Amino acid sequence: MIEYNDISLAGKTAVVTGGGAGIGRAIAETFAHYGAWVAVVDKQVDKARDTVQGIRENGGQAILCEADVTERAAIEQARERVIAEYGEVDILVNNVGDFLGKVKPFLDSDESDWDALYDINLRQLLACTRVFVPSMIRGGEGGSVINISSIEGFRGIPNCAVYAAFKSAIAGLVRSLALEFAPRQIRVNAIAPETTETEQVQPAAFTKPQYMGLWPYWNPLGRYGQPRDVAGAALFLASSLSSWVTGTTLHVDGGALAAAGFYRVPGEREHWTLAPVIKESGLLY
């Protein structure tokens, strides 16, 4: 039988990168609510401070570690702060990632685009894992590494090919590191969300006004994601509920990947189509 304590993170130290807003903030708040001591690692100090303050006001434990995770020295400084405050790390959430607004045909991209997307979507994830996992090993009680990927790593996306390539790489990294770290009882998994409403991504701002009413038909579950959707998945992967889960990617996408291009016919509950029902893009870009 599943016990209440199976979902508790009491006594665990959790590091959440990009925890100042959006999905990262939701994860940090959720972990703190379930008892974890949370380190919010973010270069956006004001936003991260708000997250920490909110957690404390609700009775949780949190500290702010100002750090740009694309800089190795900053990550190492954050690790030392976390260990000094809370002890060895038990949970690492590599949440930082961004398409950087680089929506363009591949042949119009160049090495500077590739480097920027690599730094923010894959290299920093490698660096954070390399810096924090030794702390989990020293702790001797295993741990959980959770990487926030994207549905774009599992389907084609025109004009964002390089971004998708790095997100796709996360799935391979997860499988391989899961094997390497398994003898230490450190689990490695990923979460791949579909479009989620955050400060960074605002579907309403991208949708042409005349097509706002089509939102419920563009996703099988009839809505865009919310940060709490991903936070729930992260809580599962961080807790002992998932103690036998490693090397996998959990799709938090409202059924979008399963739909594979199918969407509901507007005004219909049971009818689906693969054919477009509008003649132009419903988006502003």
Solvent accessible surface area in square Angstrom, and as a share of the most:
residue,aa,sasa,rsa
1,M,205,0.91
2,I,121,0.62
3,E,91,0.41
4,Y,167,0.64
5,N,114,0.59
6,D,38,0.20
7,I,45,0.23
8,S,32,0.21
9,L,2,0.01
10,A,71,0.55
11,G,47,0.45
12,K,71,0.30
13,T,2,0.01
14,A,0,0.00
15,V,0,0.00
16,V,0,0.00
17,T,0,0.00
18,G,15,0.14
19,G,0,0.00
20,G,2,0.02
21,A,22,0.17
22,G,20,0.19
23,I,27,0.14
24,G,0,0.00
25,R,72,0.26
26,A,15,0.11
27,I,0,0.00
28,A,0,0.00
29,E,65,0.29
30,T,30,0.17
31,F,0,0.00
32,A,10,0.07
33,H,148,0.66
34,Y,64,0.24
35,G,31,0.30
36,A,1,0.01
37,W,90,0.32
38,V,0,0.00
39,A,0,0.00
40,V,0,0.00
41,V,2,0.01
42,D,10,0.05
43,K,125,0.53
44,Q,86,0.38
45,V,35,0.20
46,D,104,0.54
47,K,71,0.30
48,A,0,0.00
49,R,120,0.44
50,D,75,0.39
51,T,0,0.00
52,V,7,0.04
53,Q,97,0.43
54,G,16,0.15
55,I,6,0.03
56,R,133,0.49
57,E,126,0.57
58,N,136,0.69
59,G,68,0.65
60,G,14,0.13
61,Q,101,0.45
62,A,2,0.02
63,I,5,0.02
64,L,36,0.18
65,C,6,0.03
66,E,120,0.54
67,A,5,0.04
68,D,39,0.20
69,V,9,0.05
70,T,31,0.18
71,E,97,0.43
72,R,109,0.40
73,A,63,0.49
74,A,15,0.12
75,I,1,0.01
76,E,56,0.25
77,Q,131,0.58
78,A,4,0.03
79,R,54,0.20
80,E,91,0.41
81,R,102,0.37
82,V,0,0.00
83,I,43,0.22
84,A,90,0.70
85,E,90,0.40
86,Y,35,0.13
87,G,27,0.26
88,E,57,0.26
89,V,2,0.01
90,D,28,0.14
91,I,4,0.02
92,L,0,0.00
93,V,0,0.00
94,N,0,0.00
95,N,23,0.12
96,V,27,0.16
97,G,21,0.20
98,D,33,0.17
99,F,51,0.21
100,L,70,0.35
101,G,53,0.51
102,K,52,0.22
103,V,57,0.33
104,K,69,0.29
105,P,69,0.43
106,F,105,0.44
107,L,163,0.81
108,D,98,0.51
109,S,19,0.12
110,D,69,0.36
111,E,109,0.49
112,S,74,0.48
113,D,11,0.05
114,W,86,0.30
115,D,84,0.44
116,A,35,0.27
117,L,6,0.03
118,Y,71,0.27
119,D,45,0.24
120,I,27,0.14
121,N,1,0.00
122,L,22,0.11
123,R,80,0.29
124,Q,0,0.00
125,L,2,0.01
126,L,68,0.34
127,A,12,0.10
128,C,0,0.00
129,T,7,0.04
130,R,146,0.53
131,V,2,0.01
132,F,1,0.00
133,V,5,0.03
134,P,36,0.23
135,S,0,0.00
136,M,2,0.01
137,I,58,0.29
138,R,136,0.50
139,G,37,0.36
140,G,65,0.63
141,E,137,0.61
142,G,7,0.07
143,G,16,0.15
144,S,2,0.01
145,V,0,0.00
146,I,0,0.00
147,N,1,0.01
148,I,11,0.06
149,S,7,0.05
150,S,11,0.07
151,I,1,0.01
152,E,22,0.10
153,G,13,0.12
154,F,68,0.28
155,R,92,0.34
156,G,69,0.66
157,I,48,0.24
158,P,113,0.71
159,N,64,0.33
160,C,13,0.08
161,A,51,0.39
162,V,21,0.12
163,Y,30,0.11
164,A,14,0.11
165,A,57,0.44
166,F,36,0.15
167,K,7,0.03
168,S,52,0.34
169,A,41,0.32
170,I,1,0.00
171,A,8,0.06
172,G,29,0.27
173,L,34,0.17
174,V,1,0.00
175,R,141,0.51
176,S,59,0.38
177,L,25,0.13
178,A,2,0.02
179,L,140,0.69
180,E,118,0.53
181,F,30,0.13
182,A,42,0.33
183,P,111,0.70
184,R,138,0.50
185,Q,132,0.59
186,I,2,0.01
187,R,32,0.12
188,V,0,0.00
189,N,0,0.00
190,A,0,0.00
191,I,0,0.00
192,A,0,0.00
193,P,11,0.07
194,E,27,0.12
195,T,42,0.25
196,T,12,0.07
197,E,53,0.24
198,T,26,0.15
199,E,104,0.46
200,Q,98,0.44
201,V,33,0.19
202,Q,92,0.41
203,P,5,0.03
204,A,48,0.37
205,A,58,0.45
206,F,58,0.24
207,T,5,0.03
208,K,40,0.17
209,P,107,0.67
210,Q,118,0.52
211,Y,33,0.13
212,M,74,0.33
213,G,58,0.56
214,L,25,0.12
215,W,52,0.18
216,P,54,0.34
217,Y,41,0.16
218,W,76,0.27
219,N,12,0.06
220,P,35,0.22
221,L,135,0.67
222,G,21,0.21
223,R,120,0.44
224,Y,38,0.14
225,G,20,0.19
226,Q,67,0.30
227,P,27,0.17
228,R,185,0.67
229,D,36,0.19
230,V,1,0.00
231,A,2,0.02
232,G,40,0.39
233,A,11,0.08
234,A,0,0.00
235,L,13,0.06
236,F,71,0.30
237,L,1,0.00
238,A,10,0.08
239,S,3,0.02
240,S,62,0.40
241,L,59,0.29
242,S,0,0.00
243,S,73,0.47
244,W,248,0.87
245,V,42,0.24
246,T,61,0.36
247,G,17,0.16
248,T,60,0.35
249,T,25,0.15
250,L,67,0.33
251,H,67,0.30
252,V,33,0.19
253,D,16,0.08
254,G,23,0.23
255,G,27,0.26
256,A,14,0.11
257,L,55,0.27
258,A,94,0.73
259,A,16,0.12
260,A,81,0.63
261,G,47,0.45
262,F,94,0.39
263,Y,39,0.15
264,R,46,0.17
265,V,43,0.25
266,P,46,0.29
267,G,68,0.65
268,E,71,0.32
269,R,189,0.69
270,E,127,0.57
271,H,111,0.49
272,W,107,0.38
273,T,24,0.14
274,L,108,0.53
275,A,57,0.44
276,P,107,0.67
277,V,68,0.39
278,I,46,0.23
279,K,212,0.90
280,E,84,0.38
281,S,60,0.39
282,G,7,0.07
283,L,60,0.30
284,L,107,0.53
285,Y,148,0.56
